Amino acid sequence: MQSAVDLKLVPWDGTTRQRAQSRTAVFVIGTLFCALTSAVMASWLPLQVSIVTVFLFAGPHNWFELRYFLMRLPLRFGKSRTFFFTAFAGIALLTATYISLPVLYRSISWSTESWEVVIAVWNSLLLLWLGLLVWLRGKQKLRSDWSWALPIVLALGSLNWMSPEFFSLAIVYLHPLVALWFLDRHLRRTRPQWLPAYRRCLCLLPLLLAAMIWQLSRTPALTDDNGLFWRITQHAGAELLPNVSSHLLVSVHVFLEMLHYGVWLLALPLIGRHTGRSRHSHISALPSAAKVWNVTTVPVARHPRGFPKVVKLALLLSLALVALLWFGFSINYATTRDIYFTVAIAHVLAEAPFLLRMI
């Protein structure tokens, strides 16, 4: 009798294994297709692709980020109260000071040296805030010593003061890669069987970047004879790196941004929430694409002691801001782009504490 049962289980296990392997294959093929397509498009028409991707995806990806962070926000902070207070206070302070920098630059006659000092001070505050968050997170992790964060913060701080503008440019290029880290941590919690394949796909990233550099390093500079094209090239670092082709700089930056948008708009929503129970089951992940508009899937809104009206209002206001952003792009793309990339520092900063919470 037991043998008969075992015989019935074998085909089922084989079918389950095949389904798991086919899903992993689909995930890998989709990941590689998106990466290769993004690299080709960014290399071929960097300025045009930059304009289209920011217009279409800048606002929606912020909405999905907000929803993802709300999904990971604990109902009660408990022992994490100090960590979240530091995180939210730092986001508010750093965002407010960052937004004020363009106003100060236009209202006061700054010398080049004075302006570099201002940028270096802001970067130093950012590093101190990140170091403090790492230290606080380390205190929450049992049997972990995160004191290594201090020498790293000091080393980065010294690099910052040596060249503040290059340090800020490095943040521009490194920030899109944070989304890949989010996806790695999300897969580890929800689809661990996909994680080895995903990390092998990441090995393709430096190869694609090397191919783009080799192909575009000798291309002529992009035309920046209008205000919008000039803004795009400057944002990619054309002024700081005059000996590097602006075509290469813009292409690499657009490619990384497309990967960033792809993670938040495609990968995380389509992967959905793991249905199994685990030791992390009290921390919900992003729901499946079919339920992404359902506010009750957010733990802070679903719990009897939660805040459903606040969550719903926040998401509705965010949708209104997305529509406002699209309207602004259609009326005056260049000015709206400047405003967006200034205010968007808030979502850049918000990624740090939530990523640390996933480690």
JOSUL-V597411 format. One record per residue. N is the residue number from 1. RES is the residue in one letter. SS is DSSP state (~ for helix, > for strand, _ for the rest). PSI is psi in radians with two decimals (none if undefined). OMEGA is omega as a letter, one per 30 degrees, with the letter a starting at -180 (NA if undefined). Layout:
# JOSUL-V597411
n=N res=RES ss=SS psi=PSI omega=OMEGA
n=N res=RES ss=SS psi=PSI omega=OMEGA
This chain:
# JOSUL-V597411
n=1 res=M ss=_ psi=-0.75 omega=l
n=2 res=Q ss=~ psi=-0.64 omega=l
n=3 res=S ss=~ psi=-0.69 omega=l
n=4 res=A ss=~ psi=-0.72 omega=l
n=5 res=V ss=~ psi=-0.75 omega=l
n=6 res=D ss=~ psi=-0.69 omega=l
n=7 res=L ss=~ psi=-0.62 omega=l
n=8 res=K ss=~ psi=-0.52 omega=a
n=9 res=L ss=~ psi=-0.49 omega=a
n=10 res=V ss=~ psi=-0.88 omega=l
n=11 res=P ss=~ psi=-0.65 omega=l
n=12 res=W ss=~ psi=-0.76 omega=l
n=13 res=D ss=~ psi=-0.72 omega=l
n=14 res=G ss=~ psi=-0.71 omega=l
n=15 res=T ss=~ psi=-0.74 omega=l
n=16 res=T ss=~ psi=-0.72 omega=l
n=17 res=R ss=~ psi=-0.70 omega=l
n=18 res=Q ss=~ psi=-0.70 omega=l
n=19 res=R ss=~ psi=-0.74 omega=l
n=20 res=A ss=~ psi=-0.73 omega=l
n=21 res=Q ss=~ psi=-0.67 omega=l
n=22 res=S ss=~ psi=-0.66 omega=l
n=23 res=R ss=~ psi=-0.69 omega=l
n=24 res=T ss=~ psi=-0.72 omega=l
n=25 res=A ss=~ psi=-0.72 omega=l
n=26 res=V ss=~ psi=-0.74 omega=l
n=27 res=F ss=~ psi=-0.78 omega=a
n=28 res=V ss=~ psi=-0.79 omega=l
n=29 res=I ss=~ psi=-0.76 omega=l
n=30 res=G ss=~ psi=-0.72 omega=l
n=31 res=T ss=~ psi=-0.81 omega=a
n=32 res=L ss=~ psi=-0.70 omega=l
n=33 res=F ss=~ psi=-0.80 omega=a
n=34 res=C ss=~ psi=-0.74 omega=a
n=35 res=A ss=~ psi=-0.82 omega=a
n=36 res=L ss=~ psi=-0.74 omega=l
n=37 res=T ss=~ psi=-0.73 omega=l
n=38 res=S ss=~ psi=-0.74 omega=a
n=39 res=A ss=~ psi=-0.75 omega=a
n=40 res=V ss=~ psi=-0.82 omega=a
n=41 res=M ss=~ psi=-0.73 omega=a
n=42 res=A ss=~ psi=-0.58 omega=l
n=43 res=S ss=~ psi=-0.58 omega=a
n=44 res=W ss=~ psi=-0.92 omega=a
n=45 res=L ss=_ psi=1.24 omega=a
n=46 res=P ss=~ psi=-0.78 omega=a
n=47 res=L ss=~ psi=-0.81 omega=a
n=48 res=Q ss=~ psi=-0.75 omega=a
n=49 res=V ss=~ psi=-0.64 omega=l
n=50 res=S ss=~ psi=-0.78 omega=a
n=51 res=I ss=~ psi=-0.81 omega=a
n=52 res=V ss=~ psi=-0.79 omega=a
n=53 res=T ss=~ psi=-0.72 omega=l
n=54 res=V ss=~ psi=-0.73 omega=a
n=55 res=F ss=~ psi=-0.81 omega=a
n=56 res=L ss=~ psi=-0.69 omega=a
n=57 res=F ss=~ psi=-0.24 omega=a
n=58 res=A ss=~ psi=-0.90 omega=a
n=59 res=G ss=~ psi=-0.91 omega=a
n=60 res=P ss=~ psi=-0.63 omega=a
n=61 res=H ss=~ psi=-0.52 omega=l
n=62 res=N ss=~ psi=-0.64 omega=l
n=63 res=W ss=~ psi=-0.76 omega=l
n=64 res=F ss=~ psi=-0.61 omega=l
n=65 res=E ss=~ psi=-0.80 omega=l
n=66 res=L ss=~ psi=-0.77 omega=a
n=67 res=R ss=~ psi=-0.68 omega=l
n=68 res=Y ss=~ psi=-0.75 omega=l
n=69 res=F ss=~ psi=-0.64 omega=l
n=70 res=L ss=~ psi=-0.60 omega=l
n=71 res=M ss=~ psi=-0.54 omega=a
n=72 res=R ss=~ psi=-0.03 omega=a
n=73 res=L ss=_ psi=2.13 omega=a
n=74 res=P ss=_ psi=2.63 omega=a
n=75 res=L ss=_ psi=-0.72 omega=l
n=76 res=R ss=_ psi=2.32 omega=a
n=77 res=F ss=_ psi=-0.63 omega=l
n=78 res=G ss=~ psi=-2.19 omega=a
n=79 res=K ss=~ psi=-0.23 omega=l
n=80 res=S ss=~ psi=0.18 omega=a
n=81 res=R ss=~ psi=-0.81 omega=a
n=82 res=T ss=~ psi=-0.69 omega=l
n=83 res=F ss=~ psi=-0.86 omega=a
n=84 res=F ss=~ psi=-0.61 omega=l
n=85 res=F ss=~ psi=-0.78 omega=l
n=86 res=T ss=~ psi=-0.71 omega=a
n=87 res=A ss=~ psi=-0.90 omega=a
n=88 res=F ss=~ psi=-0.67 omega=l
n=89 res=A ss=~ psi=-0.72 omega=l
n=90 res=G ss=~ psi=-0.71 omega=l
n=91 res=I ss=~ psi=-0.78 omega=a
n=92 res=A ss=~ psi=-0.82 omega=a
n=93 res=L ss=~ psi=-0.84 omega=a
n=94 res=L ss=~ psi=-0.64 omega=l
n=95 res=T ss=~ psi=-0.79 omega=a
n=96 res=A ss=~ psi=-0.76 omega=a
n=97 res=T ss=~ psi=-0.63 omega=l
n=98 res=Y ss=~ psi=-0.73 omega=l
n=99 res=I ss=~ psi=-0.55 omega=a
n=100 res=S ss=~ psi=-0.30 omega=a
n=101 res=L ss=~ psi=-0.84 omega=l
n=102 res=P ss=~ psi=-0.61 omega=l
n=103 res=V ss=~ psi=-0.77 omega=l
n=104 res=L ss=~ psi=-0.67 omega=a
n=105 res=Y ss=~ psi=-0.64 omega=a
n=106 res=R ss=~ psi=-0.44 omega=a
n=107 res=S ss=~ psi=-0.34 omega=a
n=108 res=I ss=_ psi=2.46 omega=l
n=109 res=S ss=_ psi=1.70 omega=a
n=110 res=W ss=_ psi=2.43 omega=l
n=111 res=S ss=_ psi=2.86 omega=a
n=112 res=T ss=~ psi=-0.72 omega=a
n=113 res=E ss=~ psi=-0.71 omega=a
n=114 res=S ss=~ psi=-0.71 omega=a
n=115 res=W ss=~ psi=-0.66 omega=l
n=116 res=E ss=~ psi=-0.61 omega=l
n=117 res=V ss=~ psi=-0.72 omega=l
n=118 res=V ss=~ psi=-0.80 omega=l
n=119 res=I ss=~ psi=-0.72 omega=a
n=120 res=A ss=~ psi=-0.64 omega=l
n=121 res=V ss=~ psi=-0.78 omega=l
n=122 res=W ss=~ psi=-0.76 omega=l
n=123 res=N ss=~ psi=-0.64 omega=l
n=124 res=S ss=~ psi=-0.71 omega=l
n=125 res=L ss=~ psi=-0.70 omega=l
n=126 res=L ss=~ psi=-0.79 omega=a
n=127 res=L ss=~ psi=-0.71 omega=l
n=128 res=L ss=~ psi=-0.71 omega=l
n=129 res=W ss=~ psi=-0.79 omega=l
n=130 res=L ss=~ psi=-0.73 omega=l
n=131 res=G ss=~ psi=-0.69 omega=l
n=132 res=L ss=~ psi=-0.71 omega=l
n=133 res=L ss=~ psi=-0.73 omega=l
n=134 res=V ss=~ psi=-0.73 omega=l
n=135 res=W ss=~ psi=-0.76 omega=l
n=136 res=L ss=~ psi=-0.69 omega=l
n=137 res=R ss=~ psi=-0.66 omega=l
n=138 res=G ss=~ psi=-0.60 omega=l
n=139 res=K ss=~ psi=-0.47 omega=l
n=140 res=Q ss=~ psi=-0.36 omega=a
n=141 res=K ss=_ psi=2.07 omega=l
n=142 res=L ss=_ psi=2.48 omega=l
n=143 res=R ss=_ psi=0.61 omega=l
n=144 res=S ss=_ psi=2.41 omega=l
n=145 res=D ss=_ psi=1.88 omega=a
n=146 res=W ss=_ psi=0.45 omega=l
n=147 res=S ss=_ psi=-0.20 omega=l
n=148 res=W ss=~ psi=-0.29 omega=a
n=149 res=A ss=~ psi=-0.56 omega=a
n=150 res=L ss=~ psi=-0.93 omega=l
n=151 res=P ss=~ psi=-0.56 omega=l
n=152 res=I ss=~ psi=-0.75 omega=l
n=153 res=V ss=~ psi=-0.73 omega=l
n=154 res=L ss=~ psi=-0.70 omega=l
n=155 res=A ss=~ psi=-0.78 omega=l
n=156 res=L ss=~ psi=-0.62 omega=l
n=157 res=G ss=~ psi=-0.69 omega=l
n=158 res=S ss=~ psi=-0.70 omega=l
n=159 res=L ss=~ psi=-0.67 omega=l
n=160 res=N ss=~ psi=-0.80 omega=a
n=161 res=W ss=~ psi=-0.38 omega=l
n=162 res=M ss=~ psi=-0.65 omega=a
n=163 res=S ss=_ psi=1.48 omega=a
n=164 res=P ss=~ psi=-0.69 omega=a
n=165 res=E ss=~ psi=-0.68 omega=l
n=166 res=F ss=~ psi=-0.59 omega=l
n=167 res=F ss=~ psi=-0.73 omega=l
n=168 res=S ss=~ psi=-0.66 omega=l
n=169 res=L ss=~ psi=-0.63 omega=l
n=170 res=A ss=~ psi=-0.65 omega=l
n=171 res=I ss=~ psi=-0.67 omega=l
n=172 res=V ss=~ psi=-0.71 omega=a
n=173 res=Y ss=~ psi=-0.51 omega=a
n=174 res=L ss=~ psi=-0.49 omega=a
n=175 res=H ss=~ psi=-0.78 omega=a
n=176 res=P ss=~ psi=-0.47 omega=a
n=177 res=L ss=~ psi=-0.32 omega=l
n=178 res=V ss=~ psi=-0.58 omega=l
n=179 res=A ss=~ psi=-0.65 omega=l
n=180 res=L ss=~ psi=-0.59 omega=l
n=181 res=W ss=~ psi=-0.73 omega=l
n=182 res=F ss=~ psi=-0.78 omega=a
n=183 res=L ss=~ psi=-0.67 omega=l
n=184 res=D ss=~ psi=-0.83 omega=a
n=185 res=R ss=~ psi=-0.62 omega=l
n=186 res=H ss=~ psi=-0.76 omega=l
n=187 res=L ss=~ psi=-0.64 omega=l
n=188 res=R ss=~ psi=-0.59 omega=a
n=189 res=R ss=~ psi=-0.56 omega=a
n=190 res=T ss=~ psi=-0.54 omega=a
n=191 res=R ss=_ psi=1.12 omega=a
n=192 res=P ss=~ psi=-0.44 omega=l
n=193 res=Q ss=~ psi=-0.33 omega=l
n=194 res=W ss=~ psi=-0.28 omega=a
n=195 res=L ss=~ psi=-0.82 omega=l
n=196 res=P ss=~ psi=-0.73 omega=l
n=197 res=A ss=~ psi=-0.70 omega=l
n=198 res=Y ss=~ psi=-0.75 omega=a
n=199 res=R ss=~ psi=-0.53 omega=l
n=200 res=R ss=~ psi=-0.61 omega=l
n=201 res=C ss=~ psi=-0.60 omega=l
n=202 res=L ss=~ psi=-0.45 omega=l
n=203 res=C ss=~ psi=-0.37 omega=l
n=204 res=L ss=~ psi=-0.41 omega=a
n=205 res=L ss=~ psi=-0.92 omega=l
n=206 res=P ss=~ psi=-0.52 omega=l
n=207 res=L ss=~ psi=-0.72 omega=l
n=208 res=L ss=~ psi=-0.74 omega=l
n=209 res=L ss=~ psi=-0.71 omega=l
n=210 res=A ss=~ psi=-0.71 omega=l
n=211 res=A ss=~ psi=-0.71 omega=l
n=212 res=M ss=~ psi=-0.75 omega=l
n=213 res=I ss=~ psi=-0.76 omega=a
n=214 res=W ss=~ psi=-0.67 omega=a
n=215 res=Q ss=~ psi=-0.60 omega=a
n=216 res=L ss=~ psi=-0.11 omega=a
n=217 res=S ss=_ psi=-0.48 omega=a
n=218 res=R ss=_ psi=0.17 omega=l
n=219 res=T ss=_ psi=2.63 omega=l
n=220 res=P ss=_ psi=2.77 omega=a
n=221 res=A ss=_ psi=2.61 omega=l
n=222 res=L ss=_ psi=2.66 omega=l
n=223 res=T ss=_ psi=2.15 omega=l
n=224 res=D ss=_ psi=0.77 omega=a
n=225 res=D ss=_ psi=0.05 omega=l
n=226 res=N ss=_ psi=2.87 omega=a
n=227 res=G ss=~ psi=-0.68 omega=a
n=228 res=L ss=~ psi=-0.85 omega=l
n=229 res=F ss=~ psi=-0.65 omega=l
n=230 res=W ss=~ psi=-0.74 omega=l
n=231 res=R ss=~ psi=-0.74 omega=a
n=232 res=I ss=~ psi=-0.76 omega=l
n=233 res=T ss=~ psi=-0.65 omega=l
n=234 res=Q ss=~ psi=-0.65 omega=l
n=235 res=H ss=~ psi=-0.53 omega=l
n=236 res=A ss=_ psi=-0.10 omega=l
n=237 res=G ss=_ psi=0.38 omega=a
n=238 res=A ss=_ psi=-0.61 omega=a
n=239 res=E ss=_ psi=-0.66 omega=a
n=240 res=L ss=_ psi=-0.47 omega=a
n=241 res=L ss=_ psi=1.22 omega=a
n=242 res=P ss=_ psi=-0.39 omega=a
n=243 res=N ss=_ psi=-0.04 omega=l
n=244 res=V ss=_ psi=2.37 omega=a
n=245 res=S ss=_ psi=2.24 omega=l
n=246 res=S ss=~ psi=-0.44 omega=l
n=247 res=H ss=~ psi=-0.77 omega=l
n=248 res=L ss=~ psi=-0.81 omega=a
n=249 res=L ss=~ psi=-0.84 omega=a
n=250 res=V ss=~ psi=-0.70 omega=a
n=251 res=S ss=~ psi=-0.79 omega=a
n=252 res=V ss=~ psi=-0.75 omega=a
n=253 res=H ss=~ psi=-0.75 omega=l
n=254 res=V ss=~ psi=-0.71 omega=l
n=255 res=F ss=~ psi=-0.81 omega=l
n=256 res=L ss=~ psi=-0.69 omega=l
n=257 res=E ss=~ psi=-0.66 omega=l
n=258 res=M ss=~ psi=-0.66 omega=l
n=259 res=L ss=~ psi=-0.72 omega=l
n=260 res=H ss=~ psi=-0.86 omega=l
n=261 res=Y ss=~ psi=-0.65 omega=a
n=262 res=G ss=~ psi=-0.67 omega=l
n=263 res=V ss=~ psi=-0.84 omega=a
n=264 res=W ss=~ psi=-0.55 omega=a
n=265 res=L ss=~ psi=-0.42 omega=a
n=266 res=L ss=~ psi=-1.04 omega=a
n=267 res=A ss=~ psi=-0.99 omega=a
n=268 res=L ss=~ psi=-0.79 omega=l
n=269 res=P ss=~ psi=-0.66 omega=a
n=270 res=L ss=~ psi=-0.54 omega=l
n=271 res=I ss=~ psi=-0.72 omega=l
n=272 res=G ss=_ psi=-3.01 omega=a
n=273 res=R ss=_ psi=2.43 omega=l
n=274 res=H ss=_ psi=2.31 omega=a
n=275 res=T ss=_ psi=-0.29 omega=a
n=276 res=G ss=_ psi=2.90 omega=l
n=277 res=R ss=_ psi=2.54 omega=l
n=278 res=S ss=_ psi=3.12 omega=l
n=279 res=R ss=_ psi=-0.21 omega=l
n=280 res=H ss=_ psi=0.26 omega=a
n=281 res=S ss=_ psi=-0.34 omega=l
n=282 res=H ss=_ psi=-0.19 omega=l
n=283 res=I ss=_ psi=1.86 omega=a
n=284 res=S ss=_ psi=2.59 omega=l
n=285 res=A ss=_ psi=-3.11 omega=a
n=286 res=L ss=_ psi=2.34 omega=a
n=287 res=P ss=_ psi=2.98 omega=l
n=288 res=S ss=_ psi=2.85 omega=a
n=289 res=A ss=~ psi=-0.56 omega=a
n=290 res=A ss=~ psi=-0.41 omega=a
n=291 res=K ss=~ psi=0.13 omega=a
n=292 res=V ss=_ psi=-0.41 omega=l
n=293 res=W ss=_ psi=-0.02 omega=a
n=294 res=N ss=_ psi=1.97 omega=a
n=295 res=V ss=~ psi=-0.47 omega=a
n=296 res=T ss=~ psi=-0.18 omega=l
n=297 res=T ss=~ psi=-0.20 omega=l
n=298 res=V ss=_ psi=2.11 omega=a
n=299 res=P ss=~ psi=-0.69 omega=a
n=300 res=V ss=~ psi=-0.45 omega=l
n=301 res=A ss=~ psi=-0.50 omega=a
n=302 res=R ss=~ psi=-0.57 omega=a
n=303 res=H ss=_ psi=2.52 omega=l
n=304 res=P ss=_ psi=-0.52 omega=l
n=305 res=R ss=_ psi=0.25 omega=a
n=306 res=G ss=_ psi=-2.88 omega=a
n=307 res=F ss=_ psi=1.24 omega=a
n=308 res=P ss=~ psi=-0.69 omega=a
n=309 res=K ss=~ psi=-0.67 omega=l
n=310 res=V ss=~ psi=-0.76 omega=l
n=311 res=V ss=~ psi=-0.79 omega=a
n=312 res=K ss=~ psi=-0.72 omega=l
n=313 res=L ss=~ psi=-0.73 omega=l
n=314 res=A ss=~ psi=-0.75 omega=a
n=315 res=L ss=~ psi=-0.65 omega=l
n=316 res=L ss=~ psi=-0.74 omega=l
n=317 res=L ss=~ psi=-0.66 omega=l
n=318 res=S ss=~ psi=-0.70 omega=l
n=319 res=L ss=~ psi=-0.67 omega=l
n=320 res=A ss=~ psi=-0.65 omega=l
n=321 res=L ss=~ psi=-0.62 omega=l
n=322 res=V ss=~ psi=-0.80 omega=l
n=323 res=A ss=~ psi=-0.70 omega=l
n=324 res=L ss=~ psi=-0.66 omega=l
n=325 res=L ss=~ psi=-0.78 omega=l
n=326 res=W ss=~ psi=-0.71 omega=l
n=327 res=F ss=~ psi=-0.76 omega=l
n=328 res=G ss=~ psi=-0.72 omega=l
n=329 res=F ss=~ psi=-0.71 omega=a
n=330 res=S ss=~ psi=-0.47 omega=a
n=331 res=I ss=~ psi=-0.91 omega=a
n=332 res=N ss=_ psi=1.60 omega=a
n=333 res=Y ss=~ psi=-0.80 omega=a
n=334 res=A ss=~ psi=-0.85 omega=a
n=335 res=T ss=~ psi=-0.74 omega=l
n=336 res=T ss=~ psi=-0.65 omega=l
n=337 res=R ss=~ psi=-0.76 omega=l
n=338 res=D ss=~ psi=-0.79 omega=a
n=339 res=I ss=~ psi=-0.74 omega=a
n=340 res=Y ss=~ psi=-0.86 omega=a
n=341 res=F ss=~ psi=-0.27 omega=l
n=342 res=T ss=~ psi=-0.85 omega=a
n=343 res=V ss=~ psi=-0.49 omega=a
n=344 res=A ss=_ psi=-0.11 omega=l
n=345 res=I ss=~ psi=-0.43 omega=l
n=346 res=A ss=~ psi=-0.77 omega=a
n=347 res=H ss=~ psi=-0.48 omega=l
n=348 res=V ss=~ psi=-0.78 omega=l
n=349 res=L ss=~ psi=-0.65 omega=a
n=350 res=A ss=~ psi=-0.43 omega=a
n=351 res=E ss=~ psi=-0.54 omega=a
n=352 res=A ss=~ psi=-0.97 omega=a
n=353 res=P ss=~ psi=-0.64 omega=a
n=354 res=F ss=~ psi=-0.55 omega=l
n=355 res=L ss=~ psi=-0.71 omega=l
n=356 res=L ss=~ psi=-0.61 omega=l
n=357 res=R ss=~ psi=-0.37 omega=a
n=358 res=M ss=_ psi=-0.10 omega=a
n=359 res=I ss=_ psi=none omega=NA
